[in-house]
Amino acid sequence: MPQDRLSASFAALADPTRRAILARLALGETSVSELAAPFAMSLPAVSKHLKVLERAGLITRARAAQRRPCRIRPEALRPVDAWLETYRCFWSERLDRLEIYLQGLQTTEVRRGHKK
C-alpha cells in the first residue's frame, strides 16, 4: 500500500540533511554536486536523500547534459502547512488562555499583597 503524500512528506522532512537540502533549494535550482558540497558524505549518499525528496514530491530533478539540476516544489509543502495550521491555531488559543489565567493569578496576588 503506497504512503499518502502527507506521510511521505513528513518522512522526508524527518531527516536534517533533507531539510538542509530543501533550504538550499528554496534559494533556487542547484546541481546535485553543488547540493552535496556542504555535506560530509558521498555523492551517492546525497543522491539517496534526493530520491526520498523526489518520491515525496518535494523536489524535481532534471537532466541537462552532464548536469542534474534539482528544484524545490513549494506547492508540495502546502498540505504539510495546512496540517500544521490546525495545531498552530490550537496552541495559539491554548497559550492565549494560559496568558489570561496567569494575568488573573498576578492580579489576585497583587490584591492579596503577596507580590514580591
N, C-alpha and C positions, 0 to 999 in steps of 0.2 A: 504494500500500500504506500503510495508516494506521500511525502510530507506535504502539509499545506504550506502556502507561501509564508505566512507569518512565522510558523515554526522554523522553516528553513532560514528565514531572515535572522531570527533570534539565535539560531545555532551558529550561523556565520558570524554574527556580531559578538558572540561569546568570547572569541579569541582576540587578545590585544593586538597581535600582528595584523589581523584582518581589519580591525578598527583603524589602525595606523595607515594601512594601505588605502582604506576608504577616505580617510582625512586627506591624504596626499592627492587622491584622485578628485576630491572636491575642488582642488585648485586648477584642475584641467587635465586633459588627456596626457598620458605618460606611457612610455615603453616599459616592458617587463624589466629590462636591465636597469632602467632608472628607478623603478619601484624597489628593486632588490638592493640597491646601493646602500641604504642606511641600515640594513639588517645583517646580522652576523649569521647568515645561512646561505645555503647554496641556491643557485637559480632554480633547480628542480623543486626545492622546498618552497620557494616563493610561488612557483607555478602551481603547486598543490593548493596553496592558500587562495590563489586567484581562481582556481577551478571551483572551490567551495563558494566563493563570492558569486561566480558566474552561474552556478547551479541554483543559487538562491535568487538569482535575477537582479542582484545588486550592481553588477558591472556587466559591460560587454567587452569582448576582445575582438580585434580585427587582425587582418594580416595585410601588411603593406610592404611587399618585397621581403627583406630580412627583418623588418621592424614589426613588432607585435603590440600596437598601441592598445591601451586599456582606457576605458571611460566609465565613470560612475553613472548609474541610472537613478537620479534623485527621486523620480516618481515611484520607484520600487520601495522607497522608505516611507511613503505615505501611510500604508497600512500599519507600520510599526508606530509611527507618530500618532495615528488615530487610536490605537490600542493604549498607548501611554497617556494620551489626553484624558481618558477616563480616570486614571489614577492621579494625574495632576489635579483634576477637579476635586477628587475625593480628599486628597491630602491638603489641598488649599482650604477646603471647607473645615476639615478637622483642625488645622492649625489656627484658623480664624476663631473657632470655638474655644480652643485652648487659650488663645490670647485674651479673649473676653473673660474666661474663667480666672486666669491669673490676674488680670486687672481688678476683678472683683475681690480676689483674695488680698491684693495690696490695699485696696480701699478699706476693707474690713480691718486689716492690720493697723492702718493709719488711724482709723476711728477708735480702735482699742488702745492706741498708744504704744503698740509693740514694735513700731518701725525703729530700726536701729540707726 
